[in-house]
Amino acid sequence: MPKILLVIDVIDKGGAEKVLTKLGERLCKDNKVVITSIKPPTKEGCRLLEKHGLDYTTSGINTFGIVGQIRFTFFLSKLIKFRKIEHVISFLERSNVASVMAVKLSNENVKISCNVRNVLSQQYKKIPNPLINYLLRRFVGFFYNKANHIITNSNGIKYDLNSKFFVNNDIISVVFNTYNFKDKCSNSGTTQLDSLVKDDKVVYFGGMGRFEAQKDFFTLIKTYAKFLDDYDIESKLVLAGDGPLLYQLKSLVNDLNLDERVIFVGYVNPSQKFFDLIDCFILSSRFEGFPNVLAESLIYCPLSISVDCMSGPREILSALSYTDYTSKIDEITYFDLGCLVPLSSECEVNEQLAIAMYNTILNKSDSMKNKDISFLNDKGFEKKWSKALEIKI
């Protein structure tokens, strides 16, 4: 029975972990599967492993620093030899680089497949020195080109890897996130949502995500204030999430006198209750990989709007018909699944988003027609991953 090693930075509650454990469960049918990570699983991660009936091998490491990265690379190399691993499948950047290096160090005939789930060039914008930025991109691209397969979850990430990191297009496959439509988004304990009673006379806009700079909830709140000034529609904005910018966001709401209009409901374990409450979901991120919350909004929420950030929204809202990233959109674009809006300046009012909010609500009945989301269905999960990895699932 083939032996496969699944590797990730840490097993928590994120999208990468959900794909890894789902893939691991499917692979166990015909393969011996070993799972490890740099840091030990969190409580949520342990529950995820238990849910899918997967065993875990600890690395004994609990740091993401340079020393931890080196130790983890040698740990993987030894594990590959000891367990006679034939195929390594890794998720996220630290684990991807460590896995490629470990395979080369082991001198074993082992296949290596790396799953890249983020637009890396957006993250590297934090490095202002052009030369260092370029060298780091070359460094990462060098390791990725040593892999047998690179699997991305959007065409935008594929384009980014090829154009900015010089990764060979021939080894890159795109496998979109898929979902079990029969599953309900379970609520993790009691949240502030439980005390909210929906008023049918009010339009509820909603945003969900970690309160950090990447998600740009500042733009969403300021744009909502603009929407209220311009249009006579009784509405509220519900924000689900938590994070380091929570108090700054609440302060902005207070400064704009929106305390009665904007509702913070705390972290929700992507809950059916959240999507049932809101009428229109809005994604305002500066960048994404493949925004799960936008995809889930198509499944559970009547209406969806997103800014045209890198990457994913244009592919999701167009049902995969719009996958070209060589140019940006400069006007509001309407698809059967939702509305795509040009990206504005960070933390500033997006006037086109305010217009899109109004038009989407105004044409609500038309927007809900022809909503074919079969491309997000979990039924094709095994076939897509089997083809990308060149392995039986």
C-alpha positions in Angstrom: 0.0 0.0 0.0 1.5 3.4 -1.0 2.7 5.6 1.8 1.8 9.3 1.7 2.9 12.1 4.0 0.6 15.1 4.4 2.4 18.2 5.8 1.1 21.6 7.0 2.3 24.5 9.2 -0.3 23.9 11.9 -3.7 22.1 12.0 -6.2 24.6 13.2 -9.6 25.7 11.8 -8.5 27.3 8.5 -9.4 26.4 4.9 -6.1 24.6 4.3 -6.6 22.3 7.2 -10.1 21.4 6.1 -8.8 20.5 2.6 -5.9 18.5 4.1 -8.1 16.5 6.4 -10.7 15.9 3.7 -8.0 14.8 1.3 -6.4 12.6 4.0 -9.7 10.8 4.7 -10.1 10.0 1.0 -6.5 8.9 0.6 -6.7 6.5 3.5 -9.0 4.2 1.4 -6.1 3.1 -0.8 -3.0 4.5 0.9 -1.1 4.5 4.2 -1.4 8.2 5.3 0.9 10.0 7.7 0.1 13.6 8.9 2.5 16.0 10.6 2.9 19.8 11.1 5.5 22.3 12.3 3.4 23.3 15.3 1.1 20.8 17.2 -2.6 20.9 16.4 -4.9 23.3 18.3 -8.0 22.0 20.0 -10.0 22.8 16.9 -7.4 20.9 14.8 -7.6 17.9 17.0 -11.3 17.8 16.6 -10.8 18.1 12.8 -8.4 15.1 12.8 -10.8 13.1 14.9 -13.8 14.0 12.7 -12.0 12.5 9.6 -10.5 9.6 11.5 -6.9 10.6 10.9 -3.7 9.8 12.9 -1.1 12.5 13.7 2.7 12.3 14.1 4.2 15.1 16.2 7.3 16.8 15.0 8.2 18.0 18.6 8.6 21.5 17.3 6.6 24.5 18.4 8.0 27.5 16.6 7.9 29.1 13.1 11.3 30.8 13.4 14.4 30.0 11.3 15.6 27.5 13.8 12.2 25.8 13.8 12.2 25.7 10.0 15.6 24.0 9.9 14.7 21.5 12.5 11.4 20.7 10.8 13.2 20.2 7.5 15.6 17.6 9.0 12.6 16.0 10.9 10.8 15.5 7.6 13.8 14.1 5.9 14.2 11.5 8.6 10.5 10.7 8.6 10.5 10.2 4.9 13.3 7.6 5.2 11.9 5.9 8.3 8.3 5.6 7.1 9.4 4.8 3.5 7.3 7.7 2.2 6.6 7.6 -1.6 4.7 10.9 -2.0 4.7 14.1 0.1 1.8 16.5 -0.2 2.3 19.8 1.6 0.2 22.8 2.4 1.2 26.5 2.9 4.6 28.2 2.3 6.7 27.1 5.3 5.7 23.5 4.9 6.1 23.6 1.2 9.7 24.9 1.3 10.6 22.5 4.1 9.0 19.5 2.3 10.9 20.2 -1.0 14.2 20.6 0.9 13.5 17.4 3.0 12.8 15.3 -0.1 16.1 16.5 -1.7 18.0 15.8 1.6 16.5 12.3 1.9 17.9 11.3 -1.5 14.8 9.1 -1.9 12.8 8.8 -5.1 9.8 10.6 -3.6 7.2 12.7 -5.3 6.5 16.2 -3.9 3.3 18.1 -4.4 2.8 21.6 -2.9 -0.5 23.3 -2.4 -0.3 27.2 -2.6 -3.4 28.9 -1.3 -2.4 32.6 -1.2 -1.4 35.4 -3.6 2.2 35.4 -2.4 3.2 38.7 -4.2 0.6 40.5 -2.1 2.3 39.2 1.1 5.7 40.2 -0.2 4.6 43.8 -0.7 5.6 44.2 2.9 9.2 44.0 1.8 10.0 47.5 0.5 13.5 46.9 -0.9 13.0 45.9 -4.6 16.2 43.9 -4.7 15.5 41.8 -1.6 11.9 41.4 -2.8 13.0 40.1 -6.1 15.6 37.7 -4.6 13.1 36.3 -2.1 10.6 35.7 -5.0 13.3 34.0 -6.9 14.2 31.9 -3.9 10.7 30.7 -3.3 10.2 30.1 -7.1 13.4 28.0 -7.2 12.0 25.6 -4.6 8.6 25.4 -6.1 10.1 24.5 -9.5 11.7 21.5 -7.8 8.3 20.0 -7.0 6.5 17.5 -9.2 3.2 19.3 -8.8 2.0 22.7 -7.6 -1.7 22.9 -6.9 -3.4 26.3 -6.4 -7.0 27.0 -5.5 -7.5 29.8 -8.0 -6.3 30.8 -11.5 -5.2 34.1 -9.9 -2.7 32.3 -7.7 -1.4 30.3 -10.7 -1.0 33.6 -12.6 0.8 35.1 -9.7 3.2 32.2 -9.3 4.1 32.2 -13.0 4.4 35.9 -13.5 6.0 37.0 -10.2 7.8 33.9 -8.9 8.8 32.4 -12.3 7.2 29.0 -11.5 6.8 26.7 -14.6 3.2 26.8 -15.7 3.4 23.1 -16.8 3.6 21.9 -13.2 0.7 24.1 -11.9 -2.8 22.8 -11.6 -5.9 24.6 -10.3 -8.2 22.8 -7.9 -11.0 25.0 -6.5 -12.3 24.6 -3.0 -15.5 22.5 -3.0 -18.3 22.2 -0.4 -20.8 19.6 0.8 -24.1 21.4 0.0 -25.9 19.0 2.4 -23.9 20.2 5.4 -25.2 23.1 7.5 -22.6 25.6 8.8 -22.6 24.6 12.5 -22.5 27.2 15.2 -19.7 27.0 17.7 -21.5 27.7 20.9 -23.6 30.8 21.7 -22.9 34.0 19.9 -24.4 37.5 19.8 -26.3 36.3 16.7 -28.7 34.4 19.0 -30.0 37.6 20.5 -30.8 39.2 17.1 -34.3 39.2 15.8 -34.5 39.8 12.0 -36.8 42.7 11.0 -38.3 42.0 7.6 -38.5 45.7 6.9 -34.7 46.1 7.2 -32.1 45.1 4.6 -29.2 43.3 6.3 -25.7 43.6 4.7 -23.0 41.4 6.1 -19.3 40.9 6.2 -17.3 38.1 7.8 -13.6 37.6 8.5 -10.7 38.3 10.7 -10.5 41.9 11.7 -7.1 42.6 10.2 -5.7 44.9 7.5 -6.1 42.4 4.7 -9.9 42.2 5.1 -10.2 46.1 4.9 -13.4 46.4 7.0 -12.6 50.1 7.3 -13.5 50.5 3.6 -16.7 48.5 4.1 -17.8 50.6 7.1 -17.0 53.9 5.4 -18.8 52.8 2.2 -21.8 51.7 4.2 -21.9 55.3 5.7 -21.8 56.6 2.2 -24.6 54.2 1.2 -26.8 55.5 4.1 -26.2 59.1 3.0 -27.1 58.5 -0.6 -30.0 56.1 -0.5 -33.2 56.0 1.5 -33.1 52.3 2.4 -33.6 51.0 6.0 -30.6 48.8 6.6 -28.0 47.4 9.0 -24.5 46.1 8.6 -23.6 42.9 10.5 -19.9 42.1 11.0 -18.9 38.7 12.1 -15.3 38.1 13.3 -12.6 39.0 15.7 -9.0 40.2 15.5 -6.5 42.9 16.4 -8.4 45.8 14.7 -11.7 45.2 16.5 -11.5 48.2 18.7 -10.4 50.5 15.9 -13.3 49.4 13.8 -15.7 50.0 16.7 -14.1 53.5 17.2 -14.7 54.2 13.5 -18.3 53.2 13.8 -18.7 55.5 16.8 -17.1 58.4 15.0 -19.5 58.0 12.0 -22.5 57.8 14.4 -23.3 54.3 13.1 -23.7 52.6 16.5 -27.3 51.8 15.8 -26.6 50.6 12.3 -23.5 48.5 12.5 -23.7 45.3 14.6 -20.6 43.3 15.7 -21.5 39.7 16.5 -18.1 38.3 17.3 -16.4 35.2 15.9 -18.9 32.8 14.3 -17.8 29.3 13.2 -19.1 30.0 9.6 -22.6 29.8 10.8 -25.8 29.1 9.0 -27.4 31.6 11.4 -25.2 34.4 10.0 -26.1 33.7 6.4 -29.7 33.2 7.2 -29.8 36.7 8.9 -28.2 38.7 6.1 -29.7 39.6 2.8 -26.5 40.5 1.0 -22.9 39.4 1.8 -20.0 41.8 1.0 -16.3 40.9 0.6 -14.0 44.0 0.9 -10.6 42.3 1.2 -7.4 43.7 -0.3 -6.4 40.2 -1.4 -7.4 36.6 -0.9 -6.4 33.2 -2.1 -9.8 31.6 -2.6 -12.3 33.3 -0.3 -14.3 30.5 1.3 -16.7 32.9 2.9 -17.6 34.3 -0.5 -18.2 30.8 -1.9 -20.3 29.9 1.2 -22.3 33.1 0.7 -23.4 31.8 -2.8 -24.6 28.5 -1.1 -26.4 30.0 1.9 -27.1 33.7 1.2 -29.4 35.3 -1.4 -27.0 38.0 -2.7 -23.3 38.5 -2.9 -21.0 41.4 -3.8 -17.2 41.5 -3.8 -14.4 43.8 -4.7 -12.2 42.5 -7.5 -9.2 41.7 -5.4 -6.5 39.1 -6.2 -7.6 36.4 -6.2 -10.8 34.4 -6.5 -13.8 36.7 -6.5 -13.9 37.2 -10.3 -13.7 33.4 -10.7 -16.3 32.6 -8.0 -18.9 35.2 -9.1 -18.5 34.3 -12.8 -18.8 30.5 -12.1 -15.2 30.1 -13.4 -15.9 31.8 -16.8 -13.7 34.8 -15.9 -10.2 33.6 -15.1 -8.0 36.1 -16.9 -5.9 38.2 -14.5 -3.9 40.2 -17.1 -6.2 43.2 -16.6 -8.3 44.9 -13.8 -11.9 45.8 -14.2 -12.7 49.5 -14.1 -16.5 49.4 -13.7 -19.2 47.5 -11.8 -19.6 44.1 -13.4 -22.7 42.0 -12.9 -22.7 38.2 -13.1 -25.5 35.6 -12.5 -23.9 34.8 -9.1 -23.2 38.3 -7.9 -21.6 41.7 -8.4 -17.9 42.5 -8.9 -16.7 45.9 -8.0 -13.3 47.6 -8.8 -10.9 47.7 -5.9 -10.5 51.2 -4.4 -7.9 52.8 -2.2 -7.3 51.0 1.1 -9.4 52.2 4.1 -11.3 54.7 1.9 -14.9 55.0 0.6 -15.5 52.8 -2.4 -18.2 54.8 -4.3 -18.8 52.1 -6.8 -19.4 49.6 -4.0 -22.1 51.8 -2.5 -23.8 52.0 -6.0 -23.5 48.2 -6.3 -25.1 47.7 -2.9 -28.1 49.8 -3.9 -28.5 48.2 -7.4 -28.2 44.7 -5.9 -30.9 45.3 -3.4 -33.1 47.2 -5.9 -32.9 44.2 -8.4 -33.0 41.5 -5.7 -35.5 39.3 -7.5 -33.5 39.4 -10.8 -30.2 38.7 -8.9 -31.6 35.5 -7.5 -32.3 33.9 -10.9 -30.0 31.5 -12.7 -27.9 30.7 -9.6 -26.0 27.7 -10.8 -23.3 26.9 -8.2 -22.7 23.3 -9.2 -19.0 24.1 -9.7 -18.6 24.4 -5.9 -20.1 21.0 -5.2 -18.0 18.5 -3.3 -18.9 15.6 -5.6 -15.9 16.4 -7.9 -13.4 16.6 -5.1 -11.7 13.2 -5.5 -11.6 13.4 -9.3 -10.0 16.8 -9.3 -7.3 16.0 -6.7 -6.6 12.6 -8.2 -5.9 14.3 -11.6 -3.7 17.0 -10.1 -1.7 14.7 -7.9 -1.5 11.8 -10.4 -2.6 9.4 -7.7 -5.6 7.1 -7.0 -8.1 8.6 -4.7 
